[in-house]
Amino acid sequence: MAKSFQVNVHEAKSTLSELLKRAENGDEIVIARRGQPVARLVPVRSGGGLPHGVFKGQIVIGPDFDAPLPDDMAEAFGA
């Protein structure tokens, strides 16, 4: 289970590789200077968006989607 804990700057410098592994496994590490939190080491979540293909079969793109815009609409967009 992921947990959060605090380390001081000196400990963070000397155990960075270990702290990175723990962050990769979901832990959150707070780095403190003189007991005061100054930074957080957290795992990076890849993608951050929706899973690839989540809307497969639900969206239809018309065959003319890239056709030139009508003159009045192109003019409205400053083209």
N, C-alpha and C positions, 0 to 999 in steps of 0.2 A: 504494500500500500504506500502511495506517495505521502511524503511528509514535508513539513517546512522546518528549517532550523537556521540558526545564526552562527556565523563564524567571523573572526576578526580578520583584518586585512593580511596580517602576517600568515595566519593559518591558510587563508585563501591562496596566497602566493605559493606557499610550500606544498599545497595539496590540490592544485588546480586540476590536474588530470583526474583525480578521484572525484572531485566535485563535478566535473563535466559529465562523468559517467553517471553520477547520481541524478544530475539534471536530465540526462537522456532517458533515465528510467522513471521520470516524472516528479522527482523531488524539487522543491523550491528552496534555494539557498539564499539567505539574506547576508550580505557582507556589511560589516559594521566597522566604523572607525571610532575608537575610544567608547565603545558601547552604543554608539548612535548608528542606526541603519542608514546606509548610503546607496546601496544598490541591491538588485535582486538577480539571481541567476536562475532562469527558468527554462524548461524545454521549449524548443522551437517546434511548433506544429506545422508540418509540411502542408502545402496547399492553402489551408485556411479557408477554402471555399467549399462549394458543394462537390460531392464525388463526381468523377467523370462519368458521363452518360446518364445522369439522374433523370433527365427529361427526354430520354430517347423514346421516340415514337409519339411524343406529346406536342411537338412543335413542327409546324409545316411552314416552309419557306417557299413562296411563290416563284414560278419560273422567271418572272420578270423583276425580281428583287433588286437587281443591279442595273435596271434600265434607266435611261436618263429621266430626270424629274421633269414634270410639266413646267413650262416657262414660268408661270406665276409662282409656283413653289420654289423653283431654283432662284428666282428673284428674291423671294422672302428670306432665303438663306444667304443671300449676298453673292450668289454665283454668277 
